[in-house]
Amino acid sequence: MQNYKALKAASKVFVRKQAVDNIEELQVVKKCYNSDTGEAADDSVKSYTLSEVKREIDQCKSEVIKQQSSQGEWEALETDLKAL
């Protein structure tokens, strides 16, 4: 979830377990506000499973590895060009 740490620090988001149709859900509740008036609006609730969160973490790690590889390629090119 994007900006989770900052939102949590500002008390704009929290997590909870909630029973929905007799099934426990893991939820992230985000406080919402009307952008025109600043008044509180209905909270946004998003349900997650731990496997979904793990999949997102794995995807982020994969992207980091790809970016590091790309960075290495560009650094090698830069080194060769500077050597000319």
ABEGO torsion letter per residue (X at the ends): XBGAAAAAAAGABBBBBBBBGGBBBBBBBBBBBBAAAGBBBBBBBBBBBAAAAAAAAAAAAAAAAAAAAAAAAAAAAAAAAAAX
